[in-house]
Amino acid sequence: IKVKVGSSFVSIDQARKNLDAEIPDYNFARVEQELKREWNQLLSKIEVEGDSHDDKVKFYTALYHCFQQPRIYNDAEGTYPRFDGNTQTDTICDGNYYCDFSVWDTYRALHGLYNLIIPEQNADMVRSLLTMAKVGGWMHIFPKWNSYTAAMIGDHVTSIIAEAYVRGTVDLTEEDYEILKHNANETPATFEEYADGKGRRALPSYLKYGYIPLEDSVKEAFHKNEQVSRTLEYAYDDFALAQIAKKMGKSDDYACYMQRAKNYCNVFDPLVNNMNGRFADGSFYKDFIRDQHLSFITEGTPWQYNWYVPHDVEGLMELMGGRDAFNADMDEFFAVGQYWHGNEPSHHTPYLYNYSGQPWKTQQIVANTMNEEYETGPGGLSGNEDGGQMSAWYVFGALGFYPVCPALPEYQLCGPKFKKITVCLPQQKRLVINAPNYSPENFYIQKLTINGKVSNSSALNYFDLAKGAELNFEMGNQPKQ
């Protein structure tokens, strides 16, 4: 018995049309062959060469996982359910309409990977997010099931759009910019709209105090309380919006949002040298325990969230007493097992040593994490895949760099995990990464040349890579200090 099935989010009639367009006959062998060809074409955008079979299995499994979500919602004819529109439908004439974005997770690295290797598809995703916002009147926080939700925290669609815009993947209009500003500055007029998930949670408190005080319990959300985490994430989102304003030549807006990006300082408690809950009168939470879960932190501990200032690591170091104090605290954090790779707020943390003058520690922690937290068998991930973010972290680790602050066109180095990597970029360009003496023991960077020129920086510029480049790493088994 041979059975073929068509699907559509719109109607049975469209499902039949999709089936006719995609599988016109019952040639199973042809369908199987075409599927393999399409996946191999996609996965071949990054070719890795090395000695370890298991590492290759982990890499391509991770890369495969990166393409599971978001999903295409439109039919072959372009019809799709209108965002938050019940039975209404719209039609897209160019590209595809995507939905089911696990934004709180995937803004960190997954969309950065898309910007590098499939920018056209990522541009479609960004345009889909903007279309949703224009239809619903508000930028969404966590768009799932083609609807608004009050799930998770932050306003990280702003980051996804800023990353694509700053890198030149998409253009933005004044209307696009205004809808982003709308989310950053306004709250819905009706309780029903707010409860439905429109707008930033607890925005009035954030704007009034420069942080979200503990008295604001954020009831109209799936995640309640979590005031410190929200404050930190909004500060980063304001920074991302500032980068858009800067590129659009809006100097007053840029200055405003850069000032708001400093709001992370308002929840730093110098008495405990850590981010801490704060009341409306300015006093800090007294029963503070930084390595235990507290209600004002999202899915983690205050110590884990202390490092969430990806846009101003230098400023965080200054708050903590300078580089030496910062490094000592980081050393203790990793030594006592506070680093939790199984959840996304920690993902950028190993790379912070690059900012504090000890990049070899970043190289060691990333290498160890790739070996210890990822396996080839069942249960091979240390946490939920979360729409591809867990695997995107691994892919970037293997490439040798990571987007700590996605709103900026740069990556932080950790060193490649294969002897040679070839990344196929748009317009037939190539990013070639050579590390001929890499091995599981030789993971420390000794020397890097970019297009033949020696680089002493711990960061890479996106535009230098995107136009095609050759990176040559000399790796060793001892830190280069």
C-alpha positions in Angstrom: 0.0 0.0 0.0 1.4 3.4 -1.0 -0.1 6.5 0.7 0.7 10.1 0.3 -0.5 12.9 2.6 -0.9 16.6 2.0 -1.1 19.2 4.7 -2.3 22.8 5.0 -2.9 25.2 7.8 -5.7 26.8 5.6 -8.0 24.1 4.2 -8.5 20.6 2.9 -8.7 22.0 -0.6 -5.3 23.7 -0.1 -3.9 20.5 1.3 -4.9 18.7 -1.9 -3.3 21.4 -4.0 -0.1 21.2 -2.0 0.0 17.5 -2.5 -0.4 17.8 -6.2 2.3 20.5 -6.3 4.8 18.6 -4.1 4.1 14.9 -4.8 2.3 14.6 -8.2 2.7 10.8 -8.5 3.3 7.7 -6.3 7.0 7.3 -7.1 8.3 6.7 -3.5 11.9 6.2 -4.7 11.9 9.6 -6.4 10.5 11.3 -3.3 13.1 9.7 -1.1 15.9 10.6 -3.5 14.7 14.3 -3.7 14.4 14.5 0.1 18.0 13.3 0.5 19.2 15.6 -2.2 17.5 18.6 -0.5 18.9 17.8 2.9 22.4 17.1 1.6 22.3 20.4 -0.3 21.4 22.3 2.9 23.8 20.5 5.2 26.6 20.8 2.7 26.6 24.6 3.3 29.2 23.7 6.0 31.8 21.0 5.2 33.9 19.8 8.1 37.1 17.7 7.8 38.8 15.9 10.6 39.6 12.5 12.1 36.8 12.0 14.6 33.7 10.2 13.2 31.7 11.0 16.4 32.5 14.7 16.1 31.2 14.7 12.6 28.0 12.9 13.7 27.5 15.4 16.4 28.1 18.4 14.1 25.8 17.3 11.3 23.1 16.2 13.8 23.3 19.7 15.3 23.2 21.4 12.0 20.1 19.3 11.1 18.4 20.3 14.3 19.0 23.9 13.4 16.6 23.6 10.5 13.5 22.3 12.4 11.9 25.6 13.3 10.6 28.1 12.5 8.3 26.4 10.1 6.8 27.6 6.8 3.0 28.2 7.2 2.0 29.1 3.6 0.7 26.8 1.0 2.1 26.3 -2.5 -0.1 29.1 -3.8 1.1 31.4 -1.0 -2.1 31.3 1.2 -1.6 31.2 5.0 -3.7 31.8 8.1 -3.6 35.5 9.1 -1.6 36.0 12.2 -3.9 36.1 15.3 -6.7 36.1 12.7 -8.9 33.0 13.5 -10.3 31.8 10.1 -9.0 34.7 8.0 -6.3 34.1 5.4 -3.7 36.1 3.6 -1.5 35.4 0.6 2.3 36.0 0.4 3.5 36.8 -3.2 7.2 36.6 -2.6 9.2 34.2 -0.4 7.6 32.3 2.5 5.7 33.1 5.6 7.2 31.5 8.7 5.9 31.1 12.2 6.5 29.2 15.5 9.6 31.1 16.6 11.1 30.1 19.9 12.4 33.7 20.2 13.7 33.7 23.8 16.1 30.9 22.8 16.9 31.3 19.1 17.8 35.0 19.1 21.0 34.1 20.8 22.7 32.1 18.0 20.3 30.3 15.7 19.4 33.4 13.7 23.0 34.4 13.6 23.8 31.1 11.9 20.9 31.8 9.4 22.3 35.3 8.7 25.6 33.7 7.8 24.6 30.7 5.7 20.9 31.2 4.6 20.4 34.9 4.7 17.6 34.9 2.2 15.5 32.5 4.3 16.3 34.6 7.4 15.1 37.7 5.6 11.8 35.9 5.0 11.6 35.1 8.7 12.2 38.7 9.6 9.6 39.9 7.1 7.2 37.4 8.6 7.8 38.7 12.1 7.2 42.3 10.9 4.0 41.2 9.0 2.6 39.7 12.2 3.3 42.9 14.1 1.6 45.1 11.5 -1.4 42.8 11.4 -1.8 42.6 15.2 -0.7 46.1 16.0 2.1 45.0 18.4 5.4 43.3 18.1 5.0 39.8 19.6 7.2 38.5 22.4 7.0 34.8 21.7 5.0 34.1 18.5 3.8 30.5 18.6 0.8 28.8 16.9 0.6 31.9 14.7 -0.7 33.9 17.6 0.4 36.2 20.4 1.4 34.5 23.6 2.4 35.7 27.0 5.2 33.1 27.2 8.8 33.8 28.2 10.3 37.2 28.8 12.2 40.0 27.0 11.4 41.6 23.6 13.9 39.7 21.5 12.2 39.9 18.2 13.8 43.3 18.3 17.2 41.6 18.5 16.5 39.3 15.6 15.4 42.2 13.4 18.4 44.4 14.6 20.9 41.6 13.8 19.5 41.1 10.3 19.3 44.9 9.6 22.8 45.7 10.9 24.2 42.9 8.8 22.4 44.1 5.7 20.2 41.0 5.4 17.0 43.1 5.3 16.0 46.7 4.8 13.6 48.4 7.2 11.0 51.0 6.5 9.8 53.8 8.8 6.7 51.7 9.5 8.9 48.8 10.6 10.9 51.1 12.9 7.7 52.6 14.4 6.3 49.2 15.3 9.5 48.4 17.1 9.4 51.7 19.0 5.8 51.1 19.8 6.7 47.9 21.8 9.6 49.7 23.5 7.5 52.7 24.6 3.8 51.9 24.8 1.5 49.5 26.7 -1.9 48.3 25.3 -4.8 50.5 26.4 -7.0 47.5 27.3 -6.5 44.7 29.8 -7.6 42.1 27.2 -4.9 43.1 24.7 -2.2 43.1 27.4 -3.3 39.8 28.8 -3.3 38.4 25.3 0.5 38.9 25.2 0.7 42.2 23.3 3.6 44.6 24.3 6.3 44.2 26.9 5.3 42.9 30.3 5.7 45.4 33.1 6.9 48.1 30.8 5.3 51.0 32.8 7.4 50.0 35.8 10.5 49.6 33.7 10.1 53.1 32.3 9.3 54.7 35.6 12.1 53.2 37.7 14.7 52.1 35.2 14.1 48.6 36.5 11.1 46.4 37.4 10.6 46.6 41.1 9.7 43.5 43.2 6.2 44.9 43.9 5.3 44.4 40.3 4.5 40.7 40.2 3.8 40.7 36.4 0.6 38.7 36.8 -0.5 38.8 33.1 2.2 36.5 31.9 3.1 32.8 31.7 6.3 33.6 33.6 5.3 35.7 36.6 7.7 37.9 38.7 11.2 37.4 37.3 11.8 41.2 37.6 15.6 41.2 37.5 15.8 38.9 34.5 13.2 41.1 32.7 15.1 44.2 33.5 18.4 42.8 32.1 16.8 41.5 29.0 14.9 44.8 28.3 18.2 46.6 28.7 19.7 44.4 26.0 16.7 44.9 23.7 17.0 48.6 24.1 20.6 48.3 23.0 19.4 46.3 19.9 16.8 49.0 19.1 19.5 51.7 19.5 21.6 49.9 16.8 18.7 50.1 14.4 18.2 53.8 15.2 21.9 54.5 14.6 21.9 52.9 11.2 18.7 54.8 10.3 20.3 58.1 11.3 18.0 58.8 14.2 20.5 60.2 16.6 18.1 61.3 19.3 16.5 57.9 19.5 19.9 56.3 19.5 21.0 58.3 22.5 17.7 57.5 24.3 17.9 53.8 23.9 21.6 53.6 24.6 20.8 55.3 27.9 18.1 52.8 28.6 20.6 50.0 27.7 22.4 51.0 31.0 19.4 50.0 33.1 21.1 46.8 34.0 23.2 48.9 36.4 20.0 49.6 38.4 19.6 46.0 39.6 23.3 45.5 40.5 23.7 45.4 44.2 27.3 46.3 45.2 26.8 44.8 48.7 26.5 41.3 47.1 28.4 42.1 44.0 25.6 40.7 41.9 22.3 41.4 40.2 19.7 41.5 42.9 16.0 42.1 43.3 15.1 45.7 44.1 12.0 47.4 45.6 10.3 50.5 44.4 11.9 52.5 47.2 15.4 51.6 45.9 16.3 49.1 48.6 17.6 45.6 47.6 16.3 42.2 48.5 17.8 41.1 51.8 17.6 37.3 51.8 19.9 37.0 48.8 21.5 33.7 47.9 23.1 33.9 44.6 23.4 30.2 43.8 19.8 29.4 44.6 16.6 29.9 42.5 14.8 33.1 43.5 11.5 34.4 42.2 13.0 37.4 40.4 15.2 35.3 38.2 14.0 33.3 35.1 15.0 29.7 35.0 18.2 30.0 36.9 20.0 31.6 39.8 21.1 35.2 40.3 24.7 34.2 39.8 23.8 32.7 36.4 22.0 35.8 35.3 24.6 38.1 36.7 26.5 37.7 33.4 23.6 38.7 31.2 24.9 42.0 29.9 26.1 40.9 26.5 26.0 44.5 25.1 28.3 46.0 27.8 30.6 43.5 29.3 33.2 46.2 30.1 30.5 48.1 32.1 29.7 44.9 34.0 33.4 44.4 34.8 33.6 47.9 36.1 30.6 47.3 38.4 32.2 44.2 39.7 35.4 45.9 40.6 37.5 45.5 37.5 39.0 42.7 35.5 40.7 40.9 38.3 37.6 40.8 40.4 35.5 39.8 37.4 37.8 37.0 36.5 38.0 35.7 40.1 34.2 35.6 40.3 33.9 33.9 36.9 36.5 31.3 38.0 34.5 30.5 41.1 31.3 30.4 39.1 32.7 27.6 36.8 34.6 25.8 39.6 31.5 25.2 41.7 29.4 24.0 38.8 27.1 27.0 38.5 27.4 27.1 34.7 24.3 25.4 33.4 24.7 24.7 29.7 21.3 23.0 29.6 19.5 26.4 29.6 20.1 29.3 27.3 20.8 32.2 29.6 24.2 30.7 30.2 25.2 30.1 26.6 27.2 33.3 26.1 29.0 33.1 29.5 32.1 31.0 28.6 33.0 33.7 26.0 33.2 36.5 28.6 36.8 35.7 29.4 37.6 37.1 25.9 36.6 40.5 27.2 38.5 40.2 30.5 41.9 39.4 29.0 41.9 35.6 29.6 40.7 34.1 26.2 42.4 30.7 26.8 39.7 30.0 29.5 37.0 30.6 26.9 38.8 28.1 24.6 39.0 25.5 27.4 35.4 25.8 28.6 33.9 25.7 25.2 36.0 22.6 24.2 35.1 20.8 27.4 31.4 21.7 27.1 31.2 20.4 23.5 32.7 17.1 24.7 30.8 16.7 27.9 27.3 18.2 27.1 26.8 16.7 23.6 26.7 13.0 22.8 25.7 10.9 19.7 23.2 8.6 21.4 19.7 9.1 22.8 19.6 11.9 25.3 22.6 13.5 23.6 21.6 17.0 24.5 22.0 18.5 28.0 18.7 20.4 27.8 15.7 21.1 25.6 16.6 21.7 21.9 14.5 24.9 22.2 13.9 25.4 18.5 17.5 24.8 17.5 19.4 27.1 19.9 21.1 24.2 21.8 22.5 22.9 18.5 23.3 26.3 17.1 25.6 26.8 20.1 27.5 23.6 19.1 27.7 24.6 15.4 29.3 27.9 16.3 31.6 26.3 18.8 32.8 24.0 16.1 33.3 26.9 13.7 35.4 28.6 16.3 33.4 31.7 17.1 30.1 32.8 18.7 27.7 35.8 18.6 27.8 37.0 22.2 25.9 40.2 21.3 23.8 39.4 18.3 22.9 43.1 17.7 26.6 43.8 16.9 28.2 42.5 13.7 30.9 40.6 15.5 31.8 37.2 17.0 33.9 36.1 19.9 36.6 33.5 19.2 36.9 30.1 20.8 38.9 28.2 18.1 37.7 25.6 15.5 37.1 22.0 16.4 38.0 20.5 13.0 41.1 20.5 10.9 39.3 22.3 8.1 35.9 23.8 7.7 34.5 25.3 4.5 31.4 27.5 4.8 29.4 28.2 1.6 28.3 31.8 1.6 25.9 33.5 -0.8 27.1 34.5 -4.2 29.5 31.5 -4.3 31.8 33.0 -1.7 33.7 30.8 0.7 34.8 31.1 4.3 37.6 28.6 4.8 38.8 27.9 8.3 42.0 25.9 8.6 43.4 24.4 11.8 45.6 21.5 10.5 47.1 20.7 13.9 43.8 20.7 15.8 43.1 17.7 18.0 41.0 17.1 21.1 44.1 18.1 23.1 45.2 20.9 20.9 42.3 23.3 21.4 44.2 26.4 22.5 44.7 29.2 19.9 48.4 30.0 19.4 48.1 32.2 16.3 45.5 33.4 13.9 45.9 34.9 10.5 43.0 36.3 8.4 43.7 36.4 4.7 47.4 36.2 5.5 47.5 39.0 8.1 48.1 38.2 11.8 45.2 39.0 14.1 45.7 39.6 17.8 42.0 40.2 18.6 39.6 37.9 20.4 36.8 39.0 18.1 35.9 38.6 14.4 34.0 41.1 12.3 30.9 39.7 10.5 31.5 41.7 7.3 35.1 40.4 7.1 33.8 36.9 7.1 30.6 37.4 5.0 32.6 38.7 1.9 34.7 35.5 1.9 37.8 34.9 3.9 40.5 32.4 4.9 41.3 31.9 8.6 44.4 30.0 9.5 44.6 28.8 13.1 47.7 27.4 14.8 46.5 25.3 17.7 48.3 23.9 20.7 47.9 22.0 23.9 48.9 24.8 26.2 47.3 28.2 26.8 48.9 31.2 25.1 48.8 33.9 27.8 
